[in-house]
């Protein structure tokens, strides 16, 4: 049987009623979001809004769709015939596009632009991540749409912001990691700069934009007017430098790479075991004394390690002693030695170990949705729980390209 792209699967009355009841109790129920974003920062932002109950209408190019639809492998293969030109639904796309409706529109055509304007008239929020000025050229910029809907919250996500000498440049996570200091402080002490293993700048910008949109909606409740929200990768990543930025701005201290070590605390890093790695932190004298006791190391009374400042000054000797001790044990043995010692420690887990973690399982971090064309899809659910709202209970599968064009 062919996969039906433009019709949602039929629900029984009881099931439909339960879904409607759940949706009505979500924090952003009744909020409509026009999603003109693609790739990661924007779709991540709108997915978070969708998790909270907002209606997300994702506008995609009729042929290509979101760029990430073709980013694979891996792809989740189709279980029944479809008209899709893709080999399946890409894992990348599936990861950040749940709880959305997809409509296929060519905004370069007058008819497509007219549809966007009509939808904007009836929407609460519009999120876009085009190069600054591009949508204004099509008469779909903030000033244009604010005239037809003064209550519209118009959020722009860009590489460098809407103003300034770099505003017209496209933004990419790895480029901003390099340009905004993150890559300079990431990597081994004597190694080359490296990027973070996940697109953290994109994700952080999506988080900033998500929070800003909700603040703008709260402001609208008081003023009756929307506003333009300007979020950028460069500003977000610079803000994420946090205490590292403050050390430079206040004390003039240039940052450096430390690997997994901490500039101001020792021991606080990853140590190799006989068959793996363990991360250990001892941020005060009591924790250090307990670490020494649990590992059977006669270091707690050594004047070289009597205080944190002394331990930082004598880091090389301290680390060497701990490394020599842990190299004798397996990771499992080290974890058993440290269990109950009242100090922070953890194994360095791969993804299989992460998703098998008993706390991850107990908290139902991984959820499963039924996709109409690829079957069951596992994904990481919403990261925050609410005592008075069933966030995460209502999860619609990421849409096929143009699945809801006729319906919307």
C-alpha positions, 0 to 999 in steps of 0.5 A: 500500500502506498504511503499517503502523504497529504492525509494524517492517519485516521484516529478513533474518537477516543484517541483523537479526544486524548490528543486534543486534550493533551495539546490544549494543556500545553504551554504554547497551545493556540500559538501558530508559528510560521517556520521558514528555517532549514538545517539546524539552528532554526529547526531546533528552535521551532521544534522546541516551540512545537514540543510546547504545543505551538502549531508549527507550519514548516515552509519548504522548497517544493523540490529540495525541501530542507537541506538536511533531507538529503544529508545522509546516510543514515536514512530511515528507509521507506516501508511502503511506496512513496513519491519521494526522491530521497532514499528514505528520511534522513536521521539528521532531518528526523532529529529536529523536525517533530511536531511540525506540518510541512507545506511546499511553496516556492517563495520566489514566485509571486503566488508563493510569496502571497501564500506566506503573507496570508499565513503571516496575517494569521500567525503569532510567530515567524522564524527565518534564517535567510541571509539578512535582507533576502526576505526583505527583497521579496517583501517578506521582511519584518517591516513588510509583515509587521504592516499586515500583522502588527502582533507578529513576533518575527525572529531572524536567525543569522550568522552575524546578526542583522547589522554590522560589517559582516551582516551579509555573510552566511553563517556556519557552525564550524566557521563561527566556532573558529571565529568566536573563540570556541575552537581556540580553547577546545582540544589538547594542550599541545594539539591543534584547535578542534571543533566540538563534536556536535554543532553546539553553536547552532544549537545554542543559537536555537535555544537563545532564539526559542527563549527570546521568542517566548519573551517577545510573546509575553511582552506582546501580552502587555503591549499588544505588539510583536517585535523583531528578534535578532539572534546570531551564531556569532553573538550566541557563541561569544556569550557562551564563552562565559567565564572564559570571556570574563577572564579576558575582559576583566583580567586580560588573560588570554585563554588557551586549550586545556584538553579535559583539564580545568585551568583553576582546579586539579584534579579535574579531568579525564584519566585513562584506565587499563581499558577505557577512560574515567572523568574525575573531579575534586573541587575542594580539599574534602573531595581530594582527601576522599579521592585519595582514600578511595584510590589508596593514594598517600597524597592528601597529607603531601604539602604539594597538594594541601590546597587547590592552589597547590594542586594546580601549581603541582598539577603535573606531579599530581596527575602523574600519580593518579594516572599511574594508579588508574592504569592498573585497573579496568574502568569498571574497577575504578568506578567500583572504587569511587562509588560511594566516595561522594565526589563527581566521577563518570565513565566516558561513554560512547552513544551505545553506553549513553542510551543504555544508561539506567538514568537515561532509561528511567527518565524516558529520554528516548521516545518513539513515534510512528511515522506514516512512511518509515514506521517507528522512529526513535528520538530524544524527547524534550529535555525539560519536564513540567509538573503542570503540562504533559510536554513530550506526551504529544509527539507527531512524527517529522513530516514528509516534504509537502505532507500538509500543503493541501491541508494548510 
